Amino acid sequence: MGNSKSHPGQECSSRFLPGEQAEVNRLFDALSSEKLGSSTSPRSFSLQALKSHVGDALPPEMVTRLFEGMRRVDGSGKAKGPSERVSQEQFTASMSHLLKGTAEEKSLVILNMISASGGPVKARDAHKFAEDLVGAVAHVLTHRRQLRGWSQRPPPGSPSRVQVLAAQLCSEMRLQGGGKLLGPQWLDRACDRAVLEDWVFRAHHVATFLSLVIHQGFLLLRSSLELATLVPERQVDPQREFASILDVLSVIFINSHLPRERRLRWRLLFATDLHGNSFAQLCGRIAHAGPCLVLLEDRDGHVFGGFASCSWEVKPQFQGDDQCFLFSVSPSMAVYTCTGYNNHYMYLNQGQQTIPNGLGMGGQHGYFGLWIDVDFGKGHSKAKPTCTTYGSPQLSAQEDFQFQKMEVWAVGDAPKAEPVRKTRSILDIDPEARALLEASGRSRHSEGLREVPDEQ
């Protein structure tokens, strides 16, 4: 208490545990090790030093953005005039804000990463930042070999998933005066720090992706990154080559909407590329297999599907619960959750003459939000204007569509096999029936053959 002097960055470093602070300090020491003209100059590092340390782990434009964000912040989190180098106080404060800070603190650094002046920016500038951020995520996961079996790029002919996911992030931005960033007409609207703070609070992927870029790009505090829950392990029969409709960015987006216990691994149950175009094969592979994702690509390139929160059962009734949802991957990314209007979450049936045969999610018979017909290869997505169960629009390019690829992924751990229950005799369950049988003089022929039932 007698020492009034504080270590540079002490106010912000108080968020770090002692071991974490030591790691932050070691990284700064490595960055600031270049020789300066004066031995009395405070230690700091340049943009070139940061680029040299990061190497090819991050795209150069993202390294520059991070440097710009750091060099305009002081230890108290206030904007500071630009300097040519980053001090230890600035570095510690920036890492604290980005990794452990509030939405307000993160928005300060993000604004500095977007704007050279630290002032209000255009929506188009925020949109470009989102594209650079998403691109850096795909880049660093590839460079560090953390794709966990997924591909960095979508299948040939598909739109850039970097742009699609960046557009989804920006769609959650609420601009000044109201309105969402949903089209070119909004790109010249102003975005001040309050808009960015609300965006960071609303679009959790922004903060998550920034943390990922720092953890994996700088190799800093990686033990605190829950990468396994962000990018699920891809489990496919190693004896067969298989290219999924999904790339790592679309997997990250869908995975973030699953129940947390379902995010660690995806196991392929069915794919038309491997198992053919057979509804019987589909039913046989997905029934009683636990929660799973159904994924389609129609002949117009739209990619969409649904999450079944319970095991599929072949029966002529609706099933599932309100954790189910529908989603779109291309040409736009979105998730549509239950509205509460009805409980038509899941439907799977075959072999009936008077009831529809196929797989459906949401809506009603003949008017599903997502339907795959028993006559495999065709289906429909009907919504005028939205699906009653999920509030989703038409997911396919055409209301009645044909699809060229289908995949079903079980998510989370495989369900445990249920133990076979011993069937009790009606005579054990109903003592009156047993007494009536004995009173009539009829013997119980199987009495000596049945196992003694377990005590209840």
Kinemage of the C-alpha trace (Angstrom):
@kinemage 1
@onewidth
@group {chain A} dominant
@subgroup {mainchain}
@vectorlist {calphas} color= white
{ca met a 1} P 0.000 0.000 0.000
{ca gly a 2} L 2.978 2.309 0.594
{ca asn a 3} L 4.035 2.149 -3.045
{ca ser a 4} L 2.019 4.618 -5.110
{ca lys a 5} L 3.767 3.746 -8.369
{ca ser a 6} L 1.857 1.440 -10.719
{ca his a 7} L 3.169 -0.925 -13.314
{ca pro a 8} L 2.324 0.118 -16.899
{ca gly a 9} L -1.103 -1.238 -17.784
{ca gln a 10} L -1.808 -2.254 -14.163
{ca glu a 11} L -5.407 -1.010 -14.266
{ca cys a 12} L -6.329 -3.167 -17.251
{ca ser a 13} L -4.035 -6.069 -16.455
{ca ser a 14} L -5.931 -6.610 -13.210
{ca arg a 15} L -8.380 -8.681 -15.277
{ca phe a 16} L -5.649 -11.193 -16.082
{ca leu a 17} L -4.679 -13.961 -13.698
{ca pro a 18} L -0.993 -13.879 -12.694
{ca gly a 19} L -0.075 -16.624 -15.150
{ca glu a 20} L -2.020 -14.906 -17.931
{ca gln a 21} L -0.361 -11.550 -17.226
{ca ala a 22} L 3.045 -13.212 -17.377
{ca glu a 23} L 2.171 -14.607 -20.810
{ca val a 24} L 0.996 -11.180 -22.022
{ca asn a 25} L 4.249 -9.656 -20.768
{ca arg a 26} L 6.358 -12.311 -22.514
{ca leu a 27} L 4.623 -11.589 -25.827
{ca phe a 28} L 5.235 -7.870 -25.422
{ca asp a 29} L 8.898 -8.550 -24.607
{ca ala a 30} L 9.219 -10.539 -27.842
{ca leu a 31} L 7.518 -7.806 -29.884
{ca ser a 32} L 9.571 -4.982 -28.369
{ca ser a 33} L 12.950 -6.685 -28.650
{ca glu a 34} L 14.028 -4.700 -31.737
{ca lys a 35} L 16.824 -2.165 -31.158
{ca leu a 36} L 15.946 1.529 -30.895
{ca gly a 37} L 18.186 4.524 -31.419
{ca ser a 38} L 18.122 5.539 -27.757
{ca ser a 39} L 18.589 3.107 -24.914
{ca thr a 40} L 16.457 5.367 -22.692
{ca ser a 41} L 13.361 5.166 -24.940
{ca pro a 42} L 10.370 3.390 -23.369
{ca arg a 43} L 9.923 -0.084 -24.685
{ca ser a 44} L 7.428 -0.358 -27.561
{ca phe a 45} L 6.964 -2.137 -30.880
{ca ser a 46} L 6.237 -1.151 -34.448
{ca leu a 47} L 3.835 -2.449 -37.058
{ca gln a 48} L 6.731 -4.153 -38.815
{ca ala a 49} L 7.692 -5.955 -35.591
{ca leu a 50} L 4.113 -7.196 -35.180
{ca lys a 51} L 3.963 -8.393 -38.785
{ca ser a 52} L 7.307 -10.171 -38.437
{ca his a 53} L 6.173 -11.937 -35.269
{ca val a 54} L 2.799 -13.023 -36.654
{ca gly a 55} L 4.212 -14.064 -40.032
{ca asp a 56} L 1.694 -15.777 -42.284
{ca ala a 57} L -0.683 -16.716 -39.457
{ca leu a 58} L -2.947 -13.721 -40.168
{ca pro a 59} L -3.699 -11.719 -43.322
{ca pro a 60} L -1.616 -8.482 -43.421
{ca glu a 61} L -4.730 -6.283 -43.409
{ca met a 62} L -5.913 -7.797 -40.115
{ca val a 63} L -2.486 -7.346 -38.503
{ca thr a 64} L -2.575 -3.693 -39.561
{ca arg a 65} L -6.076 -3.269 -38.127
{ca leu a 66} L -5.025 -4.770 -34.793
{ca phe a 67} L -1.973 -2.503 -34.642
{ca glu a 68} L -4.091 0.569 -35.422
{ca gly a 69} L -6.528 -0.423 -32.692
{ca met a 70} L -3.750 -0.799 -30.125
{ca arg a 71} L -1.775 2.353 -30.852
{ca arg a 72} L -4.737 4.665 -30.236
{ca val a 73} L -5.658 3.337 -26.788
{ca asp a 74} L -4.088 4.175 -23.439
{ca gly a 75} L -4.228 2.239 -20.185
{ca ser a 76} L -7.445 3.880 -19.038
{ca gly a 77} L -9.256 2.886 -22.227
{ca lys a 78} L -9.526 6.423 -23.585
{ca ala a 79} L -8.809 7.392 -27.148
{ca lys a 80} L -5.279 8.634 -27.680
{ca gly a 81} L -3.567 10.464 -30.481
{ca pro a 82} L -1.902 8.157 -32.984
{ca ser a 83} L 1.697 7.131 -32.429
{ca glu a 84} L 4.111 5.171 -34.551
{ca arg a 85} L 4.622 2.484 -31.918
{ca val a 86} L 2.624 0.578 -29.303
{ca ser a 87} L 3.692 0.859 -25.660
{ca gln a 88} L 3.324 -1.851 -23.040
{ca glu a 89} L 0.469 0.083 -21.452
{ca gln a 90} L -1.374 0.271 -24.782
{ca phe a 91} L -0.726 -3.372 -25.574
{ca thr a 92} L -1.916 -4.623 -22.187
{ca ala a 93} L -5.000 -2.413 -22.267
{ca ser a 94} L -5.933 -3.550 -25.782
{ca met a 95} L -5.520 -7.243 -24.979
{ca ser a 96} L -7.576 -6.771 -21.817
{ca his a 97} L -10.353 -5.004 -23.723
{ca leu a 98} L -10.509 -7.494 -26.584
{ca leu a 99} L -10.173 -10.692 -24.550
{ca lys a 100} L -11.899 -9.836 -21.262
{ca gly a 101} L -13.560 -6.465 -21.718
{ca thr a 102} L -17.135 -5.259 -21.913
{ca ala a 103} L -18.964 -4.497 -25.156
{ca glu a 104} L -18.150 -0.831 -24.549
{ca glu a 105} L -14.418 -1.528 -24.241
{ca lys a 106} L -14.362 -3.837 -27.250
{ca ser a 107} L -16.216 -1.249 -29.347
{ca leu a 108} L -13.511 1.322 -28.558
{ca val a 109} L -10.780 -0.879 -30.012
{ca ile a 110} L -12.961 -1.913 -32.961
{ca leu a 111} L -13.685 1.730 -33.804
{ca asn a 112} L -9.945 2.396 -33.798
{ca met a 113} L -9.434 -0.665 -36.009
{ca ile a 114} L -11.945 0.726 -38.507
{ca ser a 115} L -11.270 4.476 -38.413
{ca ala a 116} L -7.983 6.320 -38.759
{ca ser a 117} L -9.435 9.232 -36.782
{ca gly a 118} L -11.336 7.253 -34.139
{ca gly a 119} L -14.518 9.086 -35.129
{ca pro a 120} L -17.821 7.965 -36.656
{ca val a 121} L -17.521 5.696 -39.682
{ca lys a 122} L -19.767 4.670 -42.552
{ca ala a 123} L -21.666 1.403 -42.486
{ca arg a 124} L -19.622 0.285 -45.496
{ca asp a 125} L -16.450 0.623 -43.372
{ca ala a 126} L -17.958 -1.599 -40.668
{ca his a 127} L -19.008 -4.094 -43.340
{ca lys a 128} L -15.438 -4.218 -44.712
{ca phe a 129} L -14.131 -4.771 -41.175
{ca ala a 130} L -16.556 -7.700 -40.772
{ca glu a 131} L -15.317 -9.268 -44.019
{ca asp a 132} L -11.682 -8.874 -42.944
{ca leu a 133} L -12.474 -10.380 -39.535
{ca val a 134} L -14.290 -13.422 -40.938
{ca gly a 135} L -11.575 -13.908 -43.551
{ca ala a 136} L -8.930 -13.811 -40.813
{ca val a 137} L -10.787 -16.534 -38.887
{ca ala a 138} L -10.784 -18.888 -41.875
{ca his a 139} L -7.146 -17.998 -42.596
{ca val a 140} L -5.757 -18.563 -39.096
{ca leu a 141} L -7.656 -21.818 -38.559
{ca thr a 142} L -6.168 -23.123 -41.790
{ca his a 143} L -2.664 -21.881 -40.961
{ca arg a 144} L -2.708 -23.396 -37.460
{ca arg a 145} L -4.266 -26.626 -38.773
{ca gln a 146} L -7.304 -26.284 -36.551
{ca leu a 147} L -10.014 -27.048 -39.130
{ca arg a 148} L -10.780 -30.343 -37.328
{ca gly a 149} L -11.509 -32.158 -40.588
{ca trp a 150} L -13.508 -29.397 -42.347
{ca ser a 151} L -12.614 -27.574 -45.530
{ca gln a 152} L -11.636 -23.918 -45.595
{ca arg a 153} L -13.501 -23.281 -48.853
{ca pro a 154} L -17.077 -24.064 -49.915
{ca pro a 155} L -17.671 -26.360 -52.903
{ca pro a 156} L -16.841 -24.891 -56.334
{ca gly a 157} L -19.530 -22.572 -57.648
{ca ser a 158} L -20.781 -21.591 -54.193
{ca pro a 159} L -20.726 -17.929 -53.133
{ca ser a 160} L -17.946 -16.808 -50.799
{ca arg a 161} L -18.897 -17.895 -47.296
{ca val a 162} L -16.672 -15.079 -45.964
{ca gln a 163} L -18.980 -12.548 -47.577
{ca val a 164} L -22.112 -14.455 -46.583
{ca leu a 165} L -21.125 -14.725 -42.905
{ca ala a 166} L -19.935 -11.102 -42.825
{ca ala a 167} L -23.313 -10.040 -44.209
{ca gln a 168} L -25.027 -12.069 -41.488
{ca leu a 169} L -22.947 -10.326 -38.801
{ca cys a 170} L -23.780 -6.908 -40.248
{ca ser a 171} L -27.487 -7.761 -40.450
{ca glu a 172} L -27.500 -7.664 -36.633
{ca met a 173} L -26.307 -4.052 -36.601
{ca arg a 174} L -28.880 -1.389 -35.659
{ca leu a 175} L -27.987 1.880 -37.391
{ca gln a 176} L -28.609 5.378 -36.109
{ca gly a 177} L -32.256 6.306 -36.447
{ca gly a 178} L -33.276 2.665 -36.719
{ca gly a 179} L -32.949 0.256 -39.589
{ca lys a 180} L -30.722 -2.714 -40.277
{ca leu a 181} L -27.730 -3.002 -42.573
{ca leu a 182} L -29.514 -5.216 -45.091
{ca gly a 183} L -28.635 -3.731 -48.470
{ca pro a 184} L -26.470 -1.272 -50.440
{ca gln a 185} L -28.839 1.587 -49.629
{ca trp a 186} L -27.663 1.515 -46.001
{ca leu a 187} L -23.909 1.519 -46.627
{ca asp a 188} L -23.525 5.326 -46.401
{ca arg a 189} L -25.284 5.557 -43.033
{ca ala a 190} L -23.155 6.666 -40.074
{ca cys a 191} L -21.935 4.248 -37.408
{ca asp a 192} L -20.707 5.846 -34.192
{ca arg a 193} L -19.304 4.102 -31.147
{ca ala a 194} L -22.781 3.589 -29.648
{ca val a 195} L -23.846 1.656 -32.764
{ca leu a 196} L -20.694 -0.473 -32.623
{ca glu a 197} L -21.141 -1.139 -28.900
{ca asp a 198} L -24.701 -2.330 -29.491
{ca trp a 199} L -23.452 -4.449 -32.398
{ca val a 200} L -20.781 -6.156 -30.295
{ca phe a 201} L -23.383 -6.842 -27.606
{ca arg a 202} L -25.947 -8.130 -30.107
{ca ala a 203} L -23.693 -10.098 -32.516
{ca his a 204} L -21.643 -12.311 -30.187
{ca his a 205} L -19.604 -13.698 -33.074
{ca val a 206} L -17.789 -10.357 -33.429
{ca ala a 207} L -16.143 -10.661 -30.013
{ca thr a 208} L -15.651 -14.420 -30.394
{ca phe a 209} L -13.891 -14.023 -33.737
{ca leu a 210} L -11.652 -11.241 -32.418
{ca ser a 211} L -10.629 -13.468 -29.514
{ca leu a 212} L -9.946 -16.358 -31.890
{ca val a 213} L -7.768 -14.166 -34.117
{ca ile a 214} L -5.693 -13.052 -31.124
{ca his a 215} L -5.452 -16.472 -29.460
{ca gln a 216} L -4.455 -18.286 -32.646
{ca gly a 217} L -2.746 -15.443 -34.529
{ca phe a 218} L -0.584 -14.207 -31.643
{ca leu a 219} L -0.438 -17.646 -29.932
{ca leu a 220} L -1.586 -15.867 -26.769
{ca leu a 221} L -3.619 -17.410 -23.904
{ca arg a 222} L -4.733 -20.273 -26.114
{ca ser a 223} L -5.700 -22.375 -23.109
{ca ser a 224} L -8.658 -20.031 -22.527
{ca leu a 225} L -10.001 -20.566 -26.059
{ca glu a 226} L -12.749 -23.185 -26.235
{ca leu a 227} L -11.941 -24.096 -29.817
{ca ala a 228} L -13.605 -27.500 -29.539
{ca thr a 229} L -17.001 -25.895 -28.948
{ca leu a 230} L -16.466 -23.431 -31.805
{ca val a 231} L -15.302 -25.885 -34.487
{ca pro a 232} L -16.749 -29.390 -33.978
{ca glu a 233} L -14.706 -32.459 -34.818
{ca arg a 234} L -15.777 -33.937 -38.166
{ca gln a 235} L -16.279 -37.713 -37.988
{ca val a 236} L -16.617 -39.548 -41.309
{ca asp a 237} L -15.708 -43.077 -42.330
{ca pro a 238} L -11.951 -42.713 -43.044
{ca gln a 239} L -12.132 -45.405 -45.714
{ca arg a 240} L -14.325 -43.242 -47.962
{ca glu a 241} L -13.562 -39.808 -49.390
{ca phe a 242} L -16.292 -37.294 -48.765
{ca ala a 243} L -16.566 -33.569 -49.519
{ca ser a 244} L -19.310 -31.886 -47.507
{ca ile a 245} L -21.623 -29.143 -48.714
{ca leu a 246} L -20.392 -27.147 -45.722
{ca asp a 247} L -17.136 -25.309 -45.167
{ca val a 248} L -15.661 -24.404 -41.786
{ca leu a 249} L -17.339 -20.968 -41.594
{ca ser a 250} L -20.843 -22.313 -42.181
{ca val a 251} L -20.142 -25.098 -39.682
{ca ile a 252} L -19.086 -22.516 -37.064
{ca phe a 253} L -22.264 -20.520 -37.694
{ca ile a 254} L -24.630 -23.492 -37.387
{ca asn a 255} L -22.732 -25.025 -34.480
{ca ser a 256} L -23.060 -21.850 -32.405
{ca his a 257} L -26.865 -22.282 -32.382
{ca leu a 258} L -26.813 -25.877 -31.124
{ca pro a 259} L -27.226 -26.764 -27.440
{ca arg a 260} L -23.789 -26.436 -25.872
{ca glu a 261} L -23.472 -30.162 -25.150
{ca arg a 262} L -23.971 -30.884 -28.862
{ca arg a 263} L -21.131 -28.710 -30.221
{ca leu a 264} L -18.052 -30.903 -29.796
{ca arg a 265} L -18.400 -33.324 -32.719
{ca trp a 266} L -20.489 -34.031 -35.806
{ca arg a 267} L -20.799 -37.606 -37.071
{ca leu a 268} L -21.996 -38.278 -40.627
{ca leu a 269} L -25.074 -40.486 -40.697
{ca phe a 270} L -26.205 -40.168 -44.300
{ca ala a 271} L -25.005 -38.554 -47.522
{ca thr a 272} L -26.351 -39.033 -51.018
{ca asp a 273} L -22.761 -39.044 -52.312
{ca leu a 274} L -22.021 -42.132 -50.186
{ca his a 275} L -25.345 -43.877 -49.645
{ca gly a 276} L -27.309 -43.119 -52.796
{ca asn a 277} L -30.685 -41.526 -53.443
{ca ser a 278} L -32.835 -43.733 -51.245
{ca phe a 279} L -35.454 -42.674 -48.722
{ca ala a 280} L -35.334 -46.157 -47.153
{ca gln a 281} L -31.566 -45.758 -46.636
{ca leu a 282} L -32.168 -42.340 -45.112
{ca cys a 283} L -34.721 -43.671 -42.624
{ca gly a 284} L -32.573 -46.641 -41.697
{ca arg a 285} L -29.529 -44.465 -40.983
{ca ile a 286} L -31.099 -41.611 -39.040
{ca ala a 287} L -33.808 -43.340 -36.971
{ca his a 288} L -32.957 -43.535 -33.243
{ca ala a 289} L -29.532 -41.943 -33.909
{ca gly a 290} L -29.945 -38.953 -31.602
{ca pro a 291} L -30.186 -35.223 -32.400
{ca cys a 292} L -28.972 -34.371 -35.886
{ca leu a 293} L -28.768 -31.779 -38.643
{ca val a 294} L -30.508 -32.316 -41.983
{ca leu a 295} L -28.826 -30.462 -44.834
{ca leu a 296} L -29.842 -29.980 -48.475
{ca glu a 297} L -28.443 -28.299 -51.557
{ca asp a 298} L -31.063 -27.699 -54.233
{ca arg a 299} L -30.307 -27.556 -57.940
{ca asp a 300} L -30.203 -23.751 -57.825
{ca gly a 301} L -27.393 -23.750 -55.253
{ca his a 302} L -29.432 -22.849 -52.175
{ca val a 303} L -28.120 -24.620 -49.054
{ca phe a 304} L -30.490 -25.011 -46.097
{ca gly a 305} L -31.744 -27.488 -43.520
{ca gly a 306} L -32.970 -28.073 -40.000
{ca phe a 307} L -31.870 -29.196 -36.556
{ca ala a 308} L -33.789 -32.140 -35.073
{ca ser a 309} L -33.330 -31.951 -31.311
{ca cys a 310} L -34.568 -35.526 -30.731
{ca ser a 311} L -34.012 -38.878 -32.407
{ca trp a 312} L -36.097 -39.376 -35.528
{ca glu a 313} L -38.774 -42.051 -35.299
{ca val a 314} L -40.727 -43.427 -38.251
{ca lys a 315} L -44.337 -42.829 -37.233
{ca pro a 316} L -47.370 -40.929 -38.518
{ca gln a 317} L -47.231 -38.226 -35.812
{ca phe a 318} L -45.293 -35.018 -35.271
{ca gln a 319} L -42.394 -35.295 -32.868
{ca gly a 320} L -39.552 -33.192 -31.423
{ca asp a 321} L -39.543 -30.142 -29.154
{ca asp a 322} L -38.982 -26.396 -29.206
{ca gln a 323} L -35.189 -26.706 -29.458
{ca cys a 324} L -35.592 -27.608 -33.141
{ca phe a 325} L -34.906 -24.925 -35.737
{ca leu a 326} L -34.572 -24.349 -39.477
{ca phe a 327} L -31.602 -22.584 -41.046
{ca ser a 328} L -30.155 -21.250 -44.277
{ca val a 329} L -26.490 -21.273 -45.309
{ca ser a 330} L -26.587 -19.978 -48.881
{ca pro a 331} L -27.265 -17.511 -50.407
{ca ser a 332} L -27.635 -16.085 -46.886
{ca met a 333} L -26.977 -17.356 -43.369
{ca ala a 334} L -29.834 -17.296 -40.880
{ca val a 335} L -31.437 -19.416 -38.153
{ca tyr a 336} L -35.201 -19.599 -37.557
{ca thr a 337} L -36.374 -20.763 -34.154
{ca cys a 338} L -39.779 -21.855 -32.890
{ca thr a 339} L -42.614 -19.345 -32.810
{ca gly a 340} L -44.820 -21.253 -30.367
{ca tyr a 341} L -47.696 -21.267 -32.870
{ca asn a 342} L -47.814 -25.079 -32.998
{ca asn a 343} L -45.730 -28.149 -32.157
{ca his a 344} L -45.146 -29.428 -35.696
{ca tyr a 345} L -41.396 -29.632 -35.155
{ca met a 346} L -40.447 -32.921 -36.873
{ca tyr a 347} L -42.185 -35.542 -38.986
{ca leu a 348} L -40.891 -38.782 -40.519
{ca asn a 349} L -43.124 -41.420 -42.070
{ca gln a 350} L -43.211 -44.052 -44.792
{ca gly a 351} L -45.429 -46.908 -45.933
{ca gln a 352} L -48.775 -45.210 -45.267
{ca gln a 353} L -51.491 -44.898 -47.872
{ca thr a 354} L -53.581 -42.086 -46.420
{ca ile a 355} L -50.925 -40.007 -44.600
{ca pro a 356} L -48.005 -38.162 -46.279
{ca asn a 357} L -44.773 -40.151 -46.525
{ca gly a 358} L -41.543 -38.230 -46.188
{ca leu a 359} L -39.465 -36.092 -43.829
{ca gly a 360} L -40.771 -32.692 -42.775
{ca met a 361} L -40.079 -29.857 -40.358
{ca gly a 362} L -42.525 -27.075 -39.531
{ca gly a 363} L -45.833 -26.022 -41.041
{ca gln a 364} L -48.382 -28.723 -41.777
{ca his a 365} L -49.065 -31.649 -44.072
{ca gly a 366} L -48.658 -30.536 -47.664
{ca tyr a 367} L -47.265 -27.177 -46.553
{ca phe a 368} L -44.023 -27.793 -44.667
{ca gly a 369} L -41.281 -25.276 -43.992
{ca leu a 370} L -38.952 -28.056 -45.122
{ca trp a 371} L -40.158 -31.259 -46.798
{ca ile a 372} L -38.314 -34.180 -48.401
{ca asp a 373} L -40.640 -36.490 -50.280
{ca val a 374} L -40.495 -40.284 -50.085
{ca asp a 375} L -40.064 -40.042 -53.861
{ca phe a 376} L -36.472 -39.147 -53.138
{ca gly a 377} L -34.811 -36.157 -54.782
{ca lys a 378} L -37.646 -33.671 -54.499
{ca gly a 379} L -39.333 -31.635 -51.803
{ca his a 380} L -40.833 -28.270 -50.974
{ca ser a 381} L -40.336 -25.246 -48.734
{ca lys a 382} L -43.584 -23.323 -48.391
{ca ala a 383} L -44.006 -20.078 -46.504
{ca lys a 384} L -46.492 -17.348 -47.305
{ca pro a 385} L -45.111 -15.234 -45.846
{ca thr a 386} L -43.416 -17.427 -43.211
{ca cys a 387} L -43.592 -20.973 -41.802
{ca thr a 388} L -46.005 -21.072 -38.872
{ca thr a 389} L -43.763 -23.273 -36.710
{ca tyr a 390} L -40.411 -21.567 -37.229
{ca gly a 391} L -41.159 -18.182 -38.787
{ca ser a 392} L -38.826 -19.053 -41.669
{ca pro a 393} L -39.207 -17.762 -45.224
{ca gln a 394} L -38.986 -20.026 -48.271
{ca leu a 395} L -35.560 -21.645 -47.926
{ca ser a 396} L -35.187 -23.115 -51.412
{ca ala a 397} L -34.886 -21.182 -54.656
{ca gln a 398} L -38.153 -22.672 -55.909
{ca glu a 399} L -41.103 -23.530 -53.676
{ca asp a 400} L -41.162 -27.057 -55.104
{ca phe a 401} L -37.530 -28.025 -55.553
{ca gln a 402} L -35.278 -30.840 -56.579
{ca phe a 403} L -32.085 -31.367 -54.643
{ca gln a 404} L -28.779 -32.730 -55.799
{ca lys a 405} L -27.144 -33.355 -52.411
{ca met a 406} L -28.320 -34.269 -48.939
{ca glu a 407} L -26.378 -34.828 -45.724
{ca val a 408} L -27.440 -35.737 -42.177
{ca trp a 409} L -25.015 -35.180 -39.296
{ca ala a 410} L -25.517 -36.529 -35.774
{ca val a 411} L -24.344 -33.879 -33.307
{ca gly a 412} L -22.781 -34.535 -29.924
{ca asp a 413} L -22.111 -37.934 -28.436
{ca ala a 414} L -23.929 -40.965 -29.819
{ca pro a 415} L -26.975 -41.972 -27.753
{ca lys a 416} L -26.443 -44.849 -25.357
{ca ala a 417} L -28.234 -48.067 -26.226
{ca glu a 418} L -31.269 -48.476 -24.013
{ca pro a 419} L -31.199 -51.677 -21.913
{ca val a 420} L -33.703 -54.321 -22.892
{ca arg a 421} L -36.505 -54.251 -20.370
{ca lys a 422} L -38.018 -57.535 -19.204
{ca thr a 423} L -41.669 -57.787 -20.107
{ca arg a 424} L -43.831 -58.556 -17.121
{ca ser a 425} L -46.768 -60.894 -17.462
{ca ile a 426} L -50.253 -59.446 -17.228
{ca leu a 427} L -50.715 -61.838 -14.310
{ca asp a 428} L -47.943 -60.051 -12.409
{ca ile a 429} L -49.372 -56.642 -13.187
{ca asp a 430} L -53.041 -57.466 -12.466
{ca pro a 431} L -53.533 -59.698 -9.371
{ca glu a 432} L -57.293 -59.764 -9.991
{ca ala a 433} L -56.701 -61.449 -13.346
{ca arg a 434} L -54.516 -64.051 -11.627
{ca ala a 435} L -57.124 -64.742 -8.935
{ca leu a 436} L -59.868 -65.079 -11.565
{ca leu a 437} L -57.749 -67.590 -13.504
{ca glu a 438} L -57.108 -69.666 -10.368
{ca ala a 439} L -60.802 -69.557 -9.362
{ca ser a 440} L -61.783 -70.992 -12.712
{ca gly a 441} L -59.534 -74.012 -12.101
{ca arg a 442} L -57.193 -73.201 -14.992
{ca ser a 443} L -53.477 -73.673 -14.408
{ca arg a 444} L -50.726 -71.212 -15.360
{ca his a 445} L -48.617 -73.338 -17.676
{ca ser a 446} L -45.743 -70.894 -17.883
{ca glu a 447} L -45.396 -70.334 -14.143
{ca gly a 448} L -42.300 -72.488 -13.838
{ca leu a 449} L -40.749 -71.203 -17.044
{ca arg a 450} L -40.821 -67.456 -16.430
{ca glu a 451} L -37.959 -65.715 -14.665
{ca val a 452} L -38.774 -64.243 -11.284
{ca pro a 453} L -39.443 -60.548 -11.896
{ca asp a 454} L -37.056 -58.002 -10.392
{ca glu a 455} L -38.118 -56.439 -7.123
{ca gln a 456} L -39.525 -52.949 -7.703
